Amino acid sequence: MDAPRGRYSVIEKDGRLVVIDNGTGAPIPSSLAPPPAARGGTASTGTSPVAGAGPGTIDVAAGALLAVAAKGWDSEGRAIIAWRWEQNEQQKRWDAVLDERQQRRMGRALLALCLAPPAVLLLMVAGGSGIGLLAVPALLLPLWGALSLRRLYRETNDPSRAV
């Protein structure tokens, strides 16, 4: 028994590969085909293709931190946040299910908070040399991370939903 035929097939015609729609038997217009760089070849300008798509170093590190901070994952791959803490002698909690965009924001905010201590340490080691250039990012990094987490908390916290 042979495998079922797919939606498209590729054939060679006049020395070129052509994509054929198996339903109609007609070739797919080249305007619908991906550009040469996306197919792994070179673009018509002769430049090399852009680096492969995928998360960069920052997003990989942010994703790892998110995995540590999340309680788990739901069936759709969304992060479940269930944090509890005490603030001004009041019990606080954050119960949320984050979509992909919110997961990325949270991971980057956590990364900013984790990079703050090494940045401050670098400032201390640098002493007077270049301290003006490093001081602003070293101080703004944790501030941005904390404000981002707070904004995300306000957007997603649903006290009526216990996770």
Summary of the structure (lengths in Angstrom):
residues: 163
radius of gyration: 25.0
end to end distance: 48.8
largest distance: 77.9
contacts: 357
relative contact order: 0.10
helix: 40%
strand: 20%
